[in-house]
Amino acid sequence: MKRNRNTPMKEKEMIRLLRAEYKRARDIKEALEEQDVSFQMVETENNRIFVNVSEEQLEKALAIIHMLMEDMGANGIQIEGNLKKYRKILVPVDFTPYSENACYVAIGLAKRLNAEIELLHAYIFPELTSLPFDDTYSFHGTMSEYMEEAMDNAKERLKKLAKQLRQFVAEKKYSGVSINYSLLRGLPADAISYMEESYQPDVIVVGTRSLEKRREEDSSVLKIIRGAGVPVLVVPESSGMEKLEEMRRIAFATDFDESDFGAIRKLSGLIAPFGLKVYCVHIGKQPVNEKEKNDMKELQQYFSDAYPELEVECLIVENEEVIAGLDEVILSYSIDVIAVTTHKRNIITQILYPSLTKKLFFHTNIPMLVFHS
């Protein structure tokens, strides 16, 4: 935790940034402190907070608060002035049926979130060293032509997909949903990392095969999940746009880590337009100890105080196996999507102790929303 930046300053040096309900003060304070923004909080008689910042830090503070509102929803925060901003959804595509299916799910998400969509395709060239010497020599003679042709082919397929999706949006009369595309040379994970930094999406939507077709070799989606710094929605090909419209219940798996609070803020911002009921679930070994019970009570209270608009039910399920416990919840409560938080770990730890995210990826056939600690 960084040191408190709630720095006393003269009133004439400060500009009113926002007014907020008291229950939002903790989130605002943490967000500004994290980016070393000096600020001033003034409590009013009606249990509201005024937040002031210096003029030189106003632009930075506005960007931070807007991102916070995108993550957790705007309820309880009123910014001075009009700062409405478009949301962004990044969709990696490789022209497989399941990646195209993810595009339609992204359209459904964009319609609810008032967001734009950026399609991304990364293309690579075959390994030249795998060719016999004579073939390699002749191949180098037309290298530039081959590279240009490969790029043109990829671009044409991407343009065709974008046109197809735009026609769908027009036919459905989804106002405000725009679709653009980017073409990059290189590995998908590297291209996504570059786009995440330059495009700054709010969420990445990636398609995958249905569970019965998924294989251990299908590591590209897991690489995207591990490398991403924003939430990733993993969509099996069996879950199309129509199922997105029918979603009613989401399970948020918690192990009472401090990073859960950040994940909950992002979760609230993403699901608020859908009116989903949230099941906050902890899988504990039998018998459940008092600490687990107290931690769940604290989390329940946090939901009630910070997100009263959400319908939340907190559950502790006794099971020796986490996956089996989550299966029990999915079946018992007809869960439509499961949300988990993944943690950065070294390669040895990943091999010896596979993450919950990886286990779920090869186990469940419902969409999975992954947050990062």
ROTILUM-745518 format. One record per residue (C-alpha): x, y, z; residue number from 1; residue in three letters. Coordinates in nm, 4 decimals. Layout:
@u=X; v=Y; w=Z; i=NUM; aa=ALA;
...
END
This chain:
@u=0.0000; v=0.0000; w=0.0000; i=1; aa=MET;
@u=0.1393; v=0.3392; w=-0.0973; i=2; aa=LYS;
@u=0.1526; v=0.6288; w=0.1469; i=3; aa=ARG;
@u=-0.1513; v=0.8509; w=0.1866; i=4; aa=ASN;
@u=-0.1638; v=1.1327; w=-0.0675; i=5; aa=ARG;
@u=-0.4645; v=1.3018; w=0.0928; i=6; aa=ASN;
@u=-0.2467; v=1.6128; w=0.1228; i=7; aa=THR;
@u=-0.3787; v=1.9308; w=0.2924; i=8; aa=PRO;
@u=-0.3629; v=2.2208; w=0.0464; i=9; aa=MET;
@u=-0.4979; v=2.5723; w=0.0349; i=10; aa=LYS;
@u=-0.8528; v=2.5919; w=-0.0981; i=11; aa=GLU;
@u=-0.7574; v=2.8463; w=-0.3679; i=12; aa=LYS;
@u=-0.5088; v=2.5973; w=-0.5172; i=13; aa=GLU;
@u=-0.7712; v=2.3264; w=-0.5540; i=14; aa=MET;
@u=-1.0313; v=2.2491; w=-0.8196; i=15; aa=ILE;
@u=-1.3471; v=2.0551; w=-0.7436; i=16; aa=ARG;
@u=-1.3125; v=1.7165; w=-0.9179; i=17; aa=LEU;
@u=-1.6247; v=1.5335; w=-0.8037; i=18; aa=LEU;
@u=-1.8783; v=1.4739; w=-0.5346; i=19; aa=ARG;
@u=-1.9445; v=1.1213; w=-0.4150; i=20; aa=ALA;
@u=-2.1452; v=0.9225; w=-0.1663; i=21; aa=GLU;
@u=-1.9492; v=0.8306; w=0.1439; i=22; aa=TYR;
@u=-1.9444; v=0.4589; w=0.0556; i=23; aa=LYS;
@u=-1.7422; v=0.5402; w=-0.2617; i=24; aa=ARG;
@u=-1.4718; v=0.7320; w=-0.0763; i=25; aa=ALA;
@u=-1.2513; v=0.4262; w=-0.0182; i=26; aa=ARG;
@u=-1.2416; v=0.3334; w=-0.3872; i=27; aa=ASP;
@u=-1.1673; v=0.6920; w=-0.4932; i=28; aa=ILE;
@u=-0.8973; v=0.7348; w=-0.2305; i=29; aa=LYS;
@u=-0.7211; v=0.4113; w=-0.3306; i=30; aa=GLU;
@u=-0.7362; v=0.4957; w=-0.7030; i=31; aa=ALA;
@u=-0.5816; v=0.8421; w=-0.6587; i=32; aa=LEU;
@u=-0.3183; v=0.7213; w=-0.4113; i=33; aa=GLU;
@u=-0.2135; v=0.4427; w=-0.6468; i=34; aa=GLU;
@u=-0.1177; v=0.6989; w=-0.9120; i=35; aa=GLN;
@u=0.0391; v=0.9479; w=-0.6655; i=36; aa=ASP;
@u=-0.2228; v=1.2176; w=-0.7159; i=37; aa=VAL;
@u=-0.2415; v=1.4744; w=-0.4360; i=38; aa=SER;
@u=-0.6023; v=1.5381; w=-0.3372; i=39; aa=PHE;
@u=-0.8276; v=1.6783; w=-0.0699; i=40; aa=GLN;
@u=-1.1447; v=1.5164; w=0.0654; i=41; aa=MET;
@u=-1.4069; v=1.7349; w=0.2312; i=42; aa=VAL;
@u=-1.6958; v=1.5716; w=0.4169; i=43; aa=GLU;
@u=-2.0342; v=1.7462; w=0.3973; i=44; aa=THR;
@u=-2.3367; v=1.7399; w=0.6265; i=45; aa=GLU;
@u=-2.5409; v=1.5071; w=0.4051; i=46; aa=ASN;
@u=-2.2863; v=1.2232; w=0.4203; i=47; aa=ASN;
@u=-2.1242; v=1.3138; w=0.0897; i=48; aa=ARG;
@u=-1.7620; v=1.3777; w=-0.0002; i=49; aa=ILE;
@u=-1.6168; v=1.6542; w=-0.2168; i=50; aa=PHE;
@u=-1.2868; v=1.5606; w=-0.3799; i=51; aa=VAL;
@u=-1.0556; v=1.8432; w=-0.4890; i=52; aa=ASN;
@u=-0.7278; v=1.8245; w=-0.6822; i=53; aa=VAL;
@u=-0.4706; v=2.0760; w=-0.7998; i=54; aa=SER;
@u=-0.5110; v=2.2283; w=-1.1459; i=55; aa=GLU;
@u=-0.1863; v=2.0749; w=-1.2749; i=56; aa=GLU;
@u=-0.3063; v=1.7261; w=-1.1791; i=57; aa=GLN;
@u=-0.6672; v=1.7681; w=-1.2922; i=58; aa=LEU;
@u=-0.6286; v=1.5957; w=-1.6296; i=59; aa=GLU;
@u=-0.4525; v=1.2961; w=-1.4736; i=60; aa=LYS;
@u=-0.7090; v=1.2729; w=-1.1940; i=61; aa=ALA;
@u=-0.9997; v=1.2891; w=-1.4406; i=62; aa=LEU;
@u=-0.8550; v=0.9973; w=-1.6390; i=63; aa=ALA;
@u=-0.8090; v=0.7908; w=-1.3217; i=64; aa=ILE;
@u=-1.1594; v=0.8562; w=-1.1913; i=65; aa=ILE;
@u=-1.3164; v=0.7875; w=-1.5290; i=66; aa=HIS;
@u=-1.1392; v=0.4500; w=-1.5463; i=67; aa=MET;
@u=-1.2594; v=0.3782; w=-1.1931; i=68; aa=LEU;
@u=-1.6170; v=0.4581; w=-1.2930; i=69; aa=MET;
@u=-1.5867; v=0.2301; w=-1.5938; i=70; aa=GLU;
@u=-1.4681; v=-0.0500; w=-1.3667; i=71; aa=ASP;
@u=-1.7227; v=-0.0173; w=-1.0867; i=72; aa=MET;
@u=-2.0075; v=0.1811; w=-1.2392; i=73; aa=GLY;
@u=-2.0941; v=0.5487; w=-1.2009; i=74; aa=ALA;
@u=-2.3474; v=0.5008; w=-0.9203; i=75; aa=ASN;
@u=-2.2678; v=0.7301; w=-0.6269; i=76; aa=GLY;
@u=-2.0149; v=0.9490; w=-0.8138; i=77; aa=ILE;
@u=-2.0870; v=1.2805; w=-0.9835; i=78; aa=GLN;
@u=-1.7973; v=1.4404; w=-1.1716; i=79; aa=ILE;
@u=-1.7921; v=1.8132; w=-1.2324; i=80; aa=GLU;
@u=-1.8551; v=1.8599; w=-1.6028; i=81; aa=GLY;
@u=-1.9304; v=1.6188; w=-1.8857; i=82; aa=ASN;
@u=-1.6704; v=1.3417; w=-1.9037; i=83; aa=LEU;
@u=-1.8625; v=1.0605; w=-2.0704; i=84; aa=LYS;
@u=-1.6267; v=0.8275; w=-2.2544; i=85; aa=LYS;
@u=-1.6686; v=0.5444; w=-2.5006; i=86; aa=TYR;
@u=-1.5742; v=0.1932; w=-2.3889; i=87; aa=ARG;
@u=-1.3488; v=-0.0348; w=-2.5917; i=88; aa=LYS;
@u=-1.3643; v=-0.4095; w=-2.6593; i=89; aa=ILE;
@u=-1.0707; v=-0.5928; w=-2.8199; i=90; aa=LEU;
@u=-1.1490; v=-0.9163; w=-3.0068; i=91; aa=VAL;
@u=-0.8581; v=-1.1311; w=-3.1343; i=92; aa=PRO;
@u=-0.9658; v=-1.3273; w=-3.4444; i=93; aa=VAL;
@u=-0.8069; v=-1.6074; w=-3.6450; i=94; aa=ASP;
@u=-1.1085; v=-1.6700; w=-3.8737; i=95; aa=PHE;
@u=-1.2030; v=-1.9960; w=-3.7006; i=96; aa=THR;
@u=-1.5758; v=-2.0473; w=-3.6318; i=97; aa=PRO;
@u=-1.5236; v=-2.0015; w=-3.2585; i=98; aa=TYR;
@u=-1.3320; v=-1.6744; w=-3.2972; i=99; aa=SER;
@u=-1.6049; v=-1.5402; w=-3.5273; i=100; aa=GLU;
@u=-1.8626; v=-1.6500; w=-3.2707; i=101; aa=ASN;
@u=-1.6765; v=-1.4394; w=-3.0126; i=102; aa=ALA;
@u=-1.7238; v=-1.1377; w=-3.2410; i=103; aa=CYS;
@u=-2.1023; v=-1.1695; w=-3.2182; i=104; aa=TYR;
@u=-2.0832; v=-1.2054; w=-2.8402; i=105; aa=VAL;
@u=-1.8703; v=-0.8883; w=-2.8365; i=106; aa=ALA;
@u=-2.1418; v=-0.7118; w=-3.0381; i=107; aa=ILE;
@u=-2.3999; v=-0.8080; w=-2.7768; i=108; aa=GLY;
@u=-2.1683; v=-0.6808; w=-2.5052; i=109; aa=LEU;
@u=-2.0978; v=-0.3580; w=-2.6948; i=110; aa=ALA;
@u=-2.4690; v=-0.2904; w=-2.7388; i=111; aa=LYS;
@u=-2.5187; v=-0.3012; w=-2.3595; i=112; aa=ARG;
@u=-2.1980; v=-0.1165; w=-2.2674; i=113; aa=LEU;
@u=-2.2151; v=0.1516; w=-2.5380; i=114; aa=ASN;
@u=-1.8763; v=0.0348; w=-2.6654; i=115; aa=ALA;
@u=-1.6727; v=0.0156; w=-2.9830; i=116; aa=GLU;
@u=-1.5130; v=-0.3073; w=-3.1058; i=117; aa=ILE;
@u=-1.1598; v=-0.3491; w=-3.2389; i=118; aa=GLU;
@u=-1.0933; v=-0.6728; w=-3.4263; i=119; aa=LEU;
@u=-0.7304; v=-0.7868; w=-3.4158; i=120; aa=LEU;
@u=-0.5628; v=-1.0418; w=-3.6401; i=121; aa=HIS;
@u=-0.1967; v=-1.1379; w=-3.6039; i=122; aa=ALA;
@u=-0.0307; v=-1.3222; w=-3.8916; i=123; aa=TYR;
@u=0.3074; v=-1.4953; w=-3.9090; i=124; aa=ILE;
@u=0.5233; v=-1.6431; w=-4.1872; i=125; aa=PHE;
@u=0.6341; v=-2.0052; w=-4.2116; i=126; aa=PRO;
@u=0.9753; v=-2.0940; w=-4.0708; i=127; aa=GLU;
@u=1.2153; v=-2.0635; w=-4.3651; i=128; aa=LEU;
@u=1.4751; v=-2.2889; w=-4.2085; i=129; aa=THR;
@u=1.2383; v=-2.5846; w=-4.2406; i=130; aa=SER;
@u=1.2778; v=-2.5755; w=-4.6196; i=131; aa=LEU;
@u=1.5527; v=-2.7632; w=-4.8131; i=132; aa=PRO;
@u=1.8521; v=-2.5475; w=-4.9050; i=133; aa=PHE;
@u=1.7633; v=-2.5133; w=-5.2748; i=134; aa=ASP;
@u=1.4027; v=-2.4195; w=-5.1946; i=135; aa=ASP;
@u=1.5156; v=-2.1731; w=-4.9286; i=136; aa=THR;
@u=1.7486; v=-2.0026; w=-5.1748; i=137; aa=TYR;
@u=1.4776; v=-1.9599; w=-5.4395; i=138; aa=SER;
@u=1.2279; v=-1.8562; w=-5.1711; i=139; aa=PHE;
@u=1.4521; v=-1.5694; w=-5.0582; i=140; aa=HIS;
@u=1.4464; v=-1.4416; w=-5.4126; i=141; aa=GLY;
@u=1.0738; v=-1.3630; w=-5.3836; i=142; aa=THR;
@u=1.0602; v=-1.2989; w=-5.0093; i=143; aa=MET;
@u=0.9207; v=-0.9467; w=-5.0330; i=144; aa=SER;
@u=0.6510; v=-1.0555; w=-5.2795; i=145; aa=GLU;
@u=0.5517; v=-1.3476; w=-5.0577; i=146; aa=TYR;
@u=0.5363; v=-1.1311; w=-4.7449; i=147; aa=MET;
@u=0.3258; v=-0.8725; w=-4.9222; i=148; aa=GLU;
@u=0.0909; v=-1.1402; w=-5.0524; i=149; aa=GLU;
@u=0.0510; v=-1.2944; w=-4.7060; i=150; aa=ALA;
@u=-0.0271; v=-0.9544; w=-4.5587; i=151; aa=MET;
@u=-0.2759; v=-0.8722; w=-4.8348; i=152; aa=ASP;
@u=-0.4562; v=-1.2042; w=-4.7892; i=153; aa=ASN;
@u=-0.4838; v=-1.1526; w=-4.4144; i=154; aa=ALA;
@u=-0.6093; v=-0.7984; w=-4.4645; i=155; aa=LYS;
@u=-0.8736; v=-0.9079; w=-4.7150; i=156; aa=GLU;
@u=-1.0075; v=-1.1724; w=-4.4759; i=157; aa=ARG;
@u=-1.0154; v=-0.9200; w=-4.1936; i=158; aa=LEU;
@u=-1.1972; v=-0.6618; w=-4.4074; i=159; aa=LYS;
@u=-1.4487; v=-0.9266; w=-4.5127; i=160; aa=LYS;
@u=-1.5170; v=-1.0239; w=-4.1510; i=161; aa=LEU;
@u=-1.5554; v=-0.6594; w=-4.0454; i=162; aa=ALA;
@u=-1.7992; v=-0.5985; w=-4.3323; i=163; aa=LYS;
@u=-2.0002; v=-0.9067; w=-4.2330; i=164; aa=GLN;
@u=-2.0237; v=-0.7893; w=-3.8712; i=165; aa=LEU;
@u=-2.1143; v=-0.4328; w=-3.9688; i=166; aa=ARG;
@u=-2.3956; v=-0.5651; w=-4.1870; i=167; aa=GLN;
@u=-2.5225; v=-0.7662; w=-3.8908; i=168; aa=PHE;
@u=-2.5157; v=-0.4559; w=-3.6677; i=169; aa=VAL;
@u=-2.7027; v=-0.2568; w=-3.9359; i=170; aa=ALA;
@u=-2.9665; v=-0.5282; w=-3.9809; i=171; aa=GLU;
@u=-3.0230; v=-0.5457; w=-3.6051; i=172; aa=LYS;
@u=-3.0272; v=-0.1643; w=-3.5865; i=173; aa=LYS;
@u=-2.7792; v=-0.1548; w=-3.2985; i=174; aa=TYR;
@u=-2.7060; v=0.2151; w=-3.2763; i=175; aa=SER;
@u=-2.3718; v=0.3219; w=-3.1331; i=176; aa=GLY;
@u=-2.1857; v=-0.0063; w=-3.2022; i=177; aa=VAL;
@u=-1.8842; v=0.0625; w=-3.4262; i=178; aa=SER;
@u=-1.6454; v=-0.2033; w=-3.5593; i=179; aa=ILE;
@u=-1.2857; v=-0.1359; w=-3.6599; i=180; aa=ASN;
@u=-0.9890; v=-0.3643; w=-3.7178; i=181; aa=TYR;
@u=-0.6107; v=-0.3867; w=-3.6829; i=182; aa=SER;
@u=-0.3665; v=-0.6171; w=-3.8602; i=183; aa=LEU;
@u=-0.0307; v=-0.6931; w=-3.7003; i=184; aa=LEU;
@u=0.2546; v=-0.9249; w=-3.7936; i=185; aa=ARG;
@u=0.3738; v=-1.1562; w=-3.5183; i=186; aa=GLY;
@u=0.2467; v=-1.3971; w=-3.2563; i=187; aa=LEU;
@u=-0.1080; v=-1.3398; w=-3.1260; i=188; aa=PRO;
@u=0.0028; v=-1.2951; w=-2.7631; i=189; aa=ALA;
@u=0.2586; v=-1.0294; w=-2.8648; i=190; aa=ASP;
@u=0.0084; v=-0.8502; w=-3.0860; i=191; aa=ALA;
@u=-0.2510; v=-0.8437; w=-2.8090; i=192; aa=ILE;
@u=0.0056; v=-0.7096; w=-2.5635; i=193; aa=SER;
@u=0.0906; v=-0.4299; w=-2.8069; i=194; aa=TYR;
@u=-0.2769; v=-0.3468; w=-2.8666; i=195; aa=MET;
@u=-0.3527; v=-0.3502; w=-2.4977; i=196; aa=GLU;
@u=-0.0941; v=-0.0776; w=-2.4464; i=197; aa=GLU;
@u=-0.1811; v=0.1308; w=-2.7521; i=198; aa=SER;
@u=-0.5602; v=0.0784; w=-2.7767; i=199; aa=TYR;
@u=-0.6248; v=0.0402; w=-2.4006; i=200; aa=GLN;
@u=-0.9347; v=-0.1823; w=-2.4157; i=201; aa=PRO;
@u=-1.1678; v=-0.2248; w=-2.1191; i=202; aa=ASP;
@u=-1.2135; v=-0.5969; w=-2.1881; i=203; aa=VAL;
@u=-1.0794; v=-0.8615; w=-2.4265; i=204; aa=ILE;
@u=-1.3278; v=-1.1114; w=-2.5732; i=205; aa=VAL;
@u=-1.1666; v=-1.4297; w=-2.7032; i=206; aa=VAL;
@u=-1.3292; v=-1.7391; w=-2.8506; i=207; aa=GLY;
@u=-1.2364; v=-2.1001; w=-2.7872; i=208; aa=THR;
@u=-1.3471; v=-2.4465; w=-2.8921; i=209; aa=ARG;
@u=-1.6286; v=-2.6146; w=-2.7039; i=210; aa=SER;
@u=-1.5113; v=-2.8347; w=-2.4174; i=211; aa=LEU;
@u=-1.5335; v=-3.1669; w=-2.6015; i=212; aa=GLU;
@u=-1.2976; v=-3.0336; w=-2.8733; i=213; aa=LYS;
@u=-1.0563; v=-2.8523; w=-2.6413; i=214; aa=ARG;
@u=-0.7067; v=-2.9991; w=-2.6082; i=215; aa=ARG;
@u=-0.4066; v=-2.9399; w=-2.3843; i=216; aa=GLU;
@u=-0.2240; v=-2.8081; w=-2.6885; i=217; aa=GLU;
@u=-0.4757; v=-2.5240; w=-2.7138; i=218; aa=ASP;
@u=-0.2578; v=-2.2939; w=-2.5111; i=219; aa=SER;
@u=-0.3092; v=-1.9710; w=-2.7079; i=220; aa=SER;
@u=-0.6124; v=-1.8643; w=-2.5039; i=221; aa=VAL;
@u=-0.4298; v=-1.9355; w=-2.1790; i=222; aa=LEU;
@u=-0.1362; v=-1.7265; w=-2.3019; i=223; aa=LYS;
@u=-0.3750; v=-1.4408; w=-2.3719; i=224; aa=ILE;
@u=-0.5260; v=-1.4730; w=-2.0243; i=225; aa=ILE;
@u=-0.1879; v=-1.4827; w=-1.8503; i=226; aa=ARG;
@u=-0.0472; v=-1.1910; w=-2.0482; i=227; aa=GLY;
@u=-0.3478; v=-0.9594; w=-2.0319; i=228; aa=ALA;
@u=-0.3755; v=-0.6750; w=-1.7860; i=229; aa=GLY;
@u=-0.7498; v=-0.6214; w=-1.8405; i=230; aa=VAL;
@u=-1.0456; v=-0.8577; w=-1.7898; i=231; aa=PRO;
@u=-1.0726; v=-1.1385; w=-2.0457; i=232; aa=VAL;
@u=-1.4066; v=-1.2956; w=-2.1396; i=233; aa=LEU;
@u=-1.3475; v=-1.6486; w=-2.2708; i=234; aa=VAL;
@u=-1.6370; v=-1.7599; w=-2.4926; i=235; aa=VAL;
@u=-1.6819; v=-2.1290; w=-2.5904; i=236; aa=PRO;
@u=-1.8203; v=-2.1746; w=-2.9403; i=237; aa=GLU;
@u=-2.1349; v=-2.3274; w=-2.7885; i=238; aa=SER;
@u=-2.2156; v=-1.9946; w=-2.6176; i=239; aa=SER;
@u=-2.3387; v=-1.7511; w=-2.8776; i=240; aa=GLY;
@u=-2.4904; v=-1.4049; w=-2.8693; i=241; aa=MET;
@u=-2.8368; v=-1.5412; w=-2.7939; i=242; aa=GLU;
@u=-2.7038; v=-1.6995; w=-2.4744; i=243; aa=LYS;
@u=-2.5487; v=-1.3675; w=-2.3751; i=244; aa=LEU;
@u=-2.8957; v=-1.2148; w=-2.3875; i=245; aa=GLU;
@u=-3.0314; v=-1.4977; w=-2.1734; i=246; aa=GLU;
@u=-2.7676; v=-1.4748; w=-1.8983; i=247; aa=MET;
@u=-2.9147; v=-1.4234; w=-1.5532; i=248; aa=ARG;
@u=-2.6604; v=-1.5534; w=-1.2993; i=249; aa=ARG;
@u=-2.2850; v=-1.5162; w=-1.2527; i=250; aa=ILE;
@u=-2.0638; v=-1.6873; w=-0.9951; i=251; aa=ALA;
@u=-1.7652; v=-1.4944; w=-0.8599; i=252; aa=PHE;
@u=-1.5112; v=-1.7333; w=-0.7066; i=253; aa=ALA;
@u=-1.3239; v=-1.5864; w=-0.4110; i=254; aa=THR;
@u=-1.0407; v=-1.7005; w=-0.1893; i=255; aa=ASP;
@u=-1.0628; v=-1.3775; w=0.0141; i=256; aa=PHE;
@u=-0.7585; v=-1.2239; w=-0.1519; i=257; aa=ASP;
@u=-0.7126; v=-0.8467; w=-0.1305; i=258; aa=GLU;
@u=-0.7240; v=-0.8324; w=-0.5116; i=259; aa=SER;
@u=-1.0908; v=-0.9364; w=-0.4966; i=260; aa=ASP;
@u=-1.1941; v=-0.5768; w=-0.4274; i=261; aa=PHE;
@u=-1.0420; v=-0.4560; w=-0.7552; i=262; aa=GLY;
@u=-1.1992; v=-0.7476; w=-0.9426; i=263; aa=ALA;
@u=-1.5389; v=-0.6715; w=-0.7898; i=264; aa=ILE;
@u=-1.5148; v=-0.3092; w=-0.9069; i=265; aa=ARG;
@u=-1.4473; v=-0.4220; w=-1.2637; i=266; aa=LYS;
@u=-1.7153; v=-0.6919; w=-1.2402; i=267; aa=LEU;
@u=-1.9763; v=-0.4384; w=-1.1331; i=268; aa=SER;
@u=-1.8989; v=-0.2097; w=-1.4266; i=269; aa=GLY;
@u=-1.9243; v=-0.4923; w=-1.6805; i=270; aa=LEU;
@u=-2.2387; v=-0.6665; w=-1.5587; i=271; aa=ILE;
@u=-2.4457; v=-0.3684; w=-1.4400; i=272; aa=ALA;
@u=-2.6294; v=-0.3305; w=-1.7768; i=273; aa=PRO;
@u=-2.7265; v=-0.7002; w=-1.7736; i=274; aa=PHE;
@u=-2.8943; v=-0.7094; w=-1.4323; i=275; aa=GLY;
@u=-2.7243; v=-1.0365; w=-1.3395; i=276; aa=LEU;
@u=-2.7532; v=-1.1891; w=-0.9961; i=277; aa=LYS;
@u=-2.4098; v=-1.2420; w=-0.8415; i=278; aa=VAL;
@u=-2.3232; v=-1.5519; w=-0.6403; i=279; aa=TYR;
@u=-2.0050; v=-1.4797; w=-0.4448; i=280; aa=CYS;
@u=-1.8643; v=-1.8272; w=-0.3809; i=281; aa=VAL;
@u=-1.5873; v=-1.9629; w=-0.1619; i=282; aa=HIS;
@u=-1.4982; v=-2.3319; w=-0.1707; i=283; aa=ILE;
@u=-1.3710; v=-2.4390; w=0.1723; i=284; aa=GLY;
@u=-1.2649; v=-2.7674; w=0.3226; i=285; aa=LYS;
@u=-1.4914; v=-2.9282; w=0.5798; i=286; aa=GLN;
@u=-1.5494; v=-2.7945; w=0.8379; i=287; aa=PRO;
@u=-1.5478; v=-2.4268; w=0.7401; i=288; aa=VAL;
@u=-1.3471; v=-2.2287; w=0.9958; i=289; aa=ASN;
@u=-1.4455; v=-1.9024; w=1.1648; i=290; aa=GLU;
@u=-1.2011; v=-1.6950; w=0.9627; i=291; aa=LYS;
@u=-1.3656; v=-1.8020; w=0.6383; i=292; aa=GLU;
@u=-1.7088; v=-1.7167; w=0.7808; i=293; aa=LYS;
@u=-1.5909; v=-1.3746; w=0.8969; i=294; aa=ASN;
@u=-1.4161; v=-1.3027; w=0.5655; i=295; aa=ASP;
@u=-1.7367; v=-1.3851; w=0.3780; i=296; aa=MET;
@u=-1.9410; v=-1.1592; w=0.6078; i=297; aa=LYS;
@u=-1.6962; v=-0.8770; w=0.5354; i=298; aa=GLU;
@u=-1.7253; v=-0.9369; w=0.1607; i=299; aa=LEU;
@u=-2.1051; v=-0.9451; w=0.1838; i=300; aa=GLN;
@u=-2.0979; v=-0.6129; w=0.3685; i=301; aa=GLN;
@u=-1.8669; v=-0.4640; w=0.1052; i=302; aa=TYR;
@u=-2.1096; v=-0.5610; w=-0.1703; i=303; aa=PHE;
@u=-2.4022; v=-0.4135; w=0.0273; i=304; aa=SER;
@u=-2.2243; v=-0.0851; w=0.1001; i=305; aa=ASP;
@u=-2.0479; v=-0.0261; w=-0.2316; i=306; aa=ALA;
@u=-2.2862; v=-0.1884; w=-0.4813; i=307; aa=TYR;
@u=-2.6420; v=-0.1811; w=-0.3436; i=308; aa=PRO;
@u=-2.7749; v=-0.1967; w=-0.6994; i=309; aa=GLU;
@u=-2.6397; v=-0.5521; w=-0.7405; i=310; aa=LEU;
@u=-2.8315; v=-0.8568; w=-0.6217; i=311; aa=GLU;
@u=-2.5670; v=-1.0616; w=-0.4393; i=312; aa=VAL;
@u=-2.5817; v=-1.3920; w=-0.2534; i=313; aa=GLU;
@u=-2.2690; v=-1.5123; w=-0.0712; i=314; aa=CYS;
@u=-2.2055; v=-1.8855; w=-0.0397; i=315; aa=LEU;
@u=-1.9491; v=-2.1030; w=0.1348; i=316; aa=ILE;
@u=-1.9438; v=-2.4527; w=-0.0118; i=317; aa=VAL;
@u=-1.7684; v=-2.7341; w=0.1727; i=318; aa=GLU;
@u=-1.5710; v=-2.9501; w=-0.0670; i=319; aa=ASN;
@u=-1.2189; v=-3.0922; w=-0.0654; i=320; aa=GLU;
@u=-1.1831; v=-3.0139; w=-0.4380; i=321; aa=GLU;
@u=-1.2327; v=-2.6576; w=-0.5622; i=322; aa=VAL;
@u=-1.3428; v=-2.7608; w=-0.9128; i=323; aa=ILE;
@u=-1.5944; v=-3.0105; w=-0.7760; i=324; aa=ALA;
@u=-1.7284; v=-2.7436; w=-0.5428; i=325; aa=GLY;
@u=-1.7691; v=-2.4953; w=-0.8262; i=326; aa=LEU;
@u=-1.9414; v=-2.7644; w=-1.0343; i=327; aa=ASP;
@u=-2.1876; v=-2.8062; w=-0.7504; i=328; aa=GLU;
@u=-2.2610; v=-2.4331; w=-0.7521; i=329; aa=VAL;
@u=-2.2911; v=-2.4158; w=-1.1330; i=330; aa=ILE;
@u=-2.5457; v=-2.6985; w=-1.1382; i=331; aa=LEU;
@u=-2.7396; v=-2.6040; w=-0.8253; i=332; aa=SER;
@u=-2.7804; v=-2.2367; w=-0.9132; i=333; aa=TYR;
@u=-2.7897; v=-2.2595; w=-1.2959; i=334; aa=SER;
@u=-2.4842; v=-2.0374; w=-1.3352; i=335; aa=ILE;
@u=-2.4426; v=-1.8820; w=-1.6819; i=336; aa=ASP;
@u=-2.0896; v=-1.7421; w=-1.6467; i=337; aa=VAL;
@u=-1.8125; v=-1.7874; w=-1.3917; i=338; aa=ILE;
@u=-1.5695; v=-1.5129; w=-1.2860; i=339; aa=ALA;
@u=-1.2269; v=-1.5836; w=-1.1372; i=340; aa=VAL;
@u=-0.9134; v=-1.3880; w=-1.0479; i=341; aa=THR;
@u=-0.5804; v=-1.5118; w=-1.1768; i=342; aa=THR;
@u=-0.2417; v=-1.4343; w=-1.0240; i=343; aa=HIS;
@u=0.0960; v=-1.3831; w=-1.1907; i=344; aa=LYS;
@u=0.3211; v=-1.6788; w=-1.1038; i=345; aa=ARG;
@u=0.6592; v=-1.8059; w=-1.2178; i=346; aa=ASN;
@u=0.6848; v=-2.0896; w=-1.4679; i=347; aa=ILE;
@u=0.7843; v=-2.3540; w=-1.2105; i=348; aa=ILE;
@u=0.4830; v=-2.2770; w=-0.9953; i=349; aa=THR;
@u=0.2577; v=-2.2901; w=-1.3027; i=350; aa=GLN;
@u=0.3830; v=-2.6400; w=-1.3870; i=351; aa=ILE;
@u=0.3686; v=-2.7813; w=-1.0337; i=352; aa=LEU;
@u=0.0446; v=-2.6142; w=-0.9293; i=353; aa=TYR;
@u=-0.1862; v=-2.5414; w=-1.2239; i=354; aa=PRO;
@u=-0.4026; v=-2.2357; w=-1.1609; i=355; aa=SER;
@u=-0.7756; v=-2.2457; w=-1.1011; i=356; aa=LEU;
@u=-0.8169; v=-2.0581; w=-1.4300; i=357; aa=THR;
@u=-0.6350; v=-2.3290; w=-1.6260; i=358; aa=LYS;
@u=-0.8240; v=-2.6080; w=-1.4505; i=359; aa=LYS;
@u=-1.1564; v=-2.4401; w=-1.5276; i=360; aa=LEU;
@u=-1.0548; v=-2.3771; w=-1.8892; i=361; aa=PHE;
@u=-1.0215; v=-2.7520; w=-1.9456; i=362; aa=PHE;
@u=-1.3251; v=-2.8377; w=-1.7358; i=363; aa=HIS;
@u=-1.6192; v=-2.6043; w=-1.7952; i=364; aa=THR;
@u=-1.8203; v=-2.5217; w=-2.1055; i=365; aa=ASN;
@u=-1.9722; v=-2.1955; w=-1.9843; i=366; aa=ILE;
@u=-1.8178; v=-1.8509; w=-2.0486; i=367; aa=PRO;
@u=-1.5407; v=-1.7542; w=-1.8093; i=368; aa=MET;
@u=-1.4584; v=-1.3976; w=-1.7084; i=369; aa=LEU;
@u=-1.1000; v=-1.3662; w=-1.5864; i=370; aa=VAL;
@u=-0.9669; v=-1.0759; w=-1.3795; i=371; aa=PHE;
@u=-0.6037; v=-1.0136; w=-1.2876; i=372; aa=HIS;
@u=-0.4606; v=-0.9420; w=-0.9458; i=373; aa=SER;
END
